[in-house]
Amino acid sequence: MENHYDDMPTDEEIQRYQEAGHTFHCAMRILTGDGECECNLKGHIPGEVSRSMYQGLCVICLERHPEHKSFCPFNNEHHMLKKA
């Protein structure tokens, strides 16, 4: 099955990957065909430029701590990217 899109993935498609523990970044990579999983379901975004886009946000649900979306599997600062 090809993962290439002519337009952006839907929120529901993205959320399925987030619920499985993928970061938003990896969900978008997978769904748009831009690449494969880089987070290894560990709440990590490799690469300084990619990480800088999400500073201060939960890397799974993109909310600021302590707020998380109801589906987010993480509820602590361990999975939050800190400002340098």
N, C-alpha and C positions, 0 to 999 in steps of 0.2 A: 504494500500500500504506500503510495507516495504521500508525503507530508508537505506538498507545495501548495500555497494559497495565492490566489489572485488578489485577495484582500485580507484584512486582519482577521485572526481567529476570534471567535465569539468569547464572551466572558465565561460561558458555560464550559467551553473547551479548555480554556486556560485553567479554570477552577478544578477540573478533573485532575490535572497534573499537580496543582497546588495541594489538593486534598491527599494525594499520594505522597506528598512531602517534597516535591520539586520546588525549587525557587521559581519565582515569576520569570526570571531571566532564562532559566533552562526550559520552562514551559514554552516560552516564545521561540527559543531556538528550535525545539523539537517540532512545534506546530507549523512554523514557517519554513521548515526545511533548511534553516541556517546552520544547523549543526546537531550534535547529539548532547546528551546530558553531561554537564560538567560539575554538577553539584554533588553527585553521588548520594543524594538524599540526606545530606549532612548539614544543610543550611549554609553552604559556602559558595561564594561566587569567585572563581579564579580570575586573575587579571585585574590590575590596578584601575584601569579605565572603567571596566565594567562595574567593579565594586564602588567606585566613586559616584556612580549614578544613583546608588541606593543608600547612601550614608544616612544613618539615623532611622531607617525604615526596617521593618521586619522583611527579611529576604524572601519569605514565603508569601505573605498576604499583603505586603506593601503598606501596612499601617504603622503609625508611630507607637512605640511602647508607652504605656501598657495596653493600649487598645489593639485588639486583633479581630479579624473577621471570624465569624462563628466556625468556619471550617478549618481554621489555621491549627495545625498540630503543635505549634510552639507557643508558649506563653511566658517566656522569660528572656532576659537580656542576652543570654548566651547566643541567641540566634539573631541578634541585632548587629548591624554594622556600625562601628563607632567612627566618629570623625577623627581624622588623623591629628 
